[in-house]
């Protein structure tokens, strides 16, 4: 069972159950249970022991992220309770004219918050949800806009936690500057570039399709809001103004930037580039969110925007608001843990298969792109995916820097694509949480869009491999996406005429 094709069974069972039942908690726990049962040699007591050992290891190793989510939940609850979100909503309702502009502002905010995908998902959702609700944009559409500007933006932003993760994935013995390699992959990272472009087309044209169109039509007709429970953090009781939203948010962002660079040694003389490359993103986000929360408390209490007792109520409200996402994340981390090298070793098996089948140089980019999608989709982690595959690429490509750059770009694109499509991905989960959307609704509506973009990437990386030029692949990928966009637009126009 270990280090074999059977290692793919737990994530496959989880995904099938989640899509069939729409019960993501039970599905994730079932996947962990099946994996533990396989690892323990089908021993009942061993299975129970393994389940909770994995949970202890994975959840304990991700406490910073849980702390960050709780503090961000408290922050959002305080902003909502202060009335600042309501004031912003009233102002935005006057300035933002129509659905298209509301979606465009959501996308723009997602692009501006490029530091970290977790921070992006939760912040954009909290700020834009009242606006998109006002213009009858479905929660599933909001979740898509958040998700499409989270990982795809972070993976092409030099100053981000993702750039640091990619840079650190290169073997130290390779002698390659990881940050410089990351910079060179940006124009060849097809999925990120095409996903953002396709999202812009959907916003401008308004031509949704598949499950997304169904939910958007129902929302426009006032039939449903695709909403995950009722987790609004705080009823407005304060006299907050727009500044009470904008200033705390700016301090929160600045605090997170400082926190990440602090963990990377900026105060010890490291350059900004080195500080981001060597940072502990999760620890930095906790530091930043604490700074933002303390500032918000001081800012509100000294100006009597909220009473002390009202602010204290936000602790429980913020925690409760984040509980659904935190529970899903804990189960998703545990599933990733049982599939890791310490247990079933799914990644090691894929690496073994790949290392024996990489003789055709021209196909390397597209092969690694597809493997990256599959691995990220099955495990729900893009960081783990490029952490596994990049060392293999370094070994396979030898001293061919051009081939190395193209193939690493393909892996990064595939990892983000698989992460984008996977129902057990933490970014997908947090996008649902930020939008307060039913998780499976988000998965089902985003899947056709992600597959459309991925198909263009396959053609692009095929072209890149045979041309020996990554920029040729980028051009081909954009051409394919333009053709698909034209077909969608033409079909909708013909249907409207009929």
HELIX and SHEET records of a PDB file:
HELIX    1   1 UNK A    5  UNK A    8  5                                   4    
HELIX    2   2 UNK A    9  UNK A   21  1                                  13    
HELIX    3   3 UNK A   24  UNK A   39  1                                  16    
HELIX    4   4 UNK A   44  UNK A   60  1                                  17    
HELIX    5   5 UNK A   63  UNK A   82  1                                  20    
HELIX    6   6 UNK A   84  UNK A   95  1                                  12    
HELIX    7   7 UNK A   99  UNK A  112  1                                  14    
HELIX    8   8 UNK A  117  UNK A  134  1                                  18    
HELIX    9   9 UNK A  139  UNK A  148  1                                  10    
HELIX   10  10 UNK A  151  UNK A  154  1                                   4    
HELIX   11  11 UNK A  161  UNK A  169  1                                   9    
HELIX   12  12 UNK A  172  UNK A  174  5                                   3    
HELIX   13  13 UNK A  178  UNK A  185  1                                   8    
HELIX   14  14 UNK A  186  UNK A  188  5                                   3    
HELIX   15  15 UNK A  190  UNK A  205  1                                  16    
HELIX   16  16 UNK A  210  UNK A  220  1                                  11    
HELIX   17  17 UNK A  243  UNK A  263  1                                  21    
HELIX   18  18 UNK A  266  UNK A  268  5                                   3    
HELIX   19  19 UNK A  272  UNK A  277  1                                   6    
HELIX   20  20 UNK A  281  UNK A  302  1                                  22    
HELIX   21  21 UNK A  308  UNK A  338  1                                  31    
HELIX   22  22 UNK A  346  UNK A  355  1                                  10    
HELIX   23  23 UNK A  361  UNK A  363  5                                   3    
HELIX   24  24 UNK A  364  UNK A  379  1                                  16    
HELIX   25  25 UNK A  382  UNK A  397  1                                  16    
HELIX   26  26 UNK A  401  UNK A  421  1                                  21    
HELIX   27  27 UNK A  426  UNK A  435  1                                  10    
HELIX   28  28 UNK A  439  UNK A  467  1                                  29    
HELIX   29  29 UNK A  470  UNK A  497  1                                  28    
END                                                                             
